[in-house]
């Protein structure tokens, strides 16, 4: 009886973990920022809002998270989307706004690089916005 139960559990695990199942095939895709609304200045020690606008290019795309990478005074911003490749997609393009907070903890100016996509040579295109910090 024990062998039967163990065999049944093993069969269940093998069938449920099949790699041939394409019904939930997801991938991450980075989306460009269409527009960014940034304060004209920051106040040191306070939190400030930045709102970005982006497009979900199909019904298979959904927001995953904000790509926010910093190096020194520079911040690179884009949108990470989750793409469901296991279903038929609609051409439903949706424009979305996303607001995030920036905690101003440095006294030097902030440089935001909003990713706009790639050019014909495969090079990244950025819109740079410099925000001065008031002390």
N, C-alpha and C positions, 0 to 999 in steps of 0.2 A: 504494500500500500504506500509505503514511504517513497519507493522508486517511482511509482506512478505519479505521485504528487510532485516530486522533484522534476520529473520529465515534463509534466504539464506546465510547470512554472517556466522551465527553460524554453519550451516551445512558444509560450506566450511572449517571453522576452525577445526571442528571435523574430517573431512575426511583428511585434509592435515596434521594433527598432529597424525595420527594413529601410535601407537607403534608396530603394526604388520608388518610394512614395514622393511624388512631386506636388502634392496638394498644399504643402506649407513650405515652399521654397522662397526664402527671403534673402535679400541682399541690402547692403547700405549703399546709398548714393548721395554724394555731396551736391547741394543745389546752390546756385548763385543768389546773392542779395540783389534785388532790383532797386531798392531804395532804402536809405537809412535816415532816421530823424535823430540827430545828436544835439545835445545842448551846446550853446556857443561857448560855454565855459563850465568848468567843474569847481566846486569848493572842496578844498582839502578836508578830509575826515567825514564827508557826507556821502550818501548813496545817491546816484543819479540814474534815471531811466534812459535807455536807448531802445528805439523801436525800429525793427527792420521789416521790410516787405519782401516776400519771396513767392514763387509759384510752385504749386504741386502739379507736375506736368501730365498726370493721368490719375484715374481712379485707383490705381494700384499703389500710388505713393501716399505715404502718411508721414507726419512729423515724427522724428525720432529724438533728436536733441540739437542743441546749439553747438556748433564747432567754435570754440573760443580758445585760442592759443596765444599765450603771451610770451614775449621775449624782451626783457628790459622794459622800455616805455612803449613798445609796439604791441598791438593786439590784432590778431587775424580773426575775422568773423565770417562764418558761412553757416549753412543749414545742413544737417545730416538727416536724410530721409530714409525710411524703410520702404522697400519695394517688394511687393508680393508677386513673385514670378509664377506662382502656381495657379493663377486664376486668369480668366479673360479680363482685360482692362478696358475701361471706357476712356474716351478722349476728354474727360471732364477736367479741364484746367481750372485750378482754384488759386486765387490770390489770397495770401494769408499774411497777417501782421503778427509779429512776435515781439514782446517787450521783455527786456532783461535789465537787471540792475548792475551798476558798476560801483563798487566800493572804492572811493578815491583814497588810496593809501600811499601814493607817491606825490612828491611836490613838483616833479617835472611834468611837462606837457605830455598828454597821451596821444599816441598816433594809432588810429584805427585803420586797418586795411580790410575793407569789405570786398570779399571775393566776388568777382563779376563773371567768372567763367574762364575759358581758355581761348586764345586767338588761333589763327590758321596754322601757326607753327607749333601748337601745343603748349605755348607758354601761358602761365597764369596771368590773369588781368585783375588788378585791384584798384578800387577807388580809395584813396587815402584821405582821411580827415584828421586834422590836428585839433585837439581840444586843450586850450590852456587851463592851468590850475591856479585858482586864487588861493592865497595863503590864509 
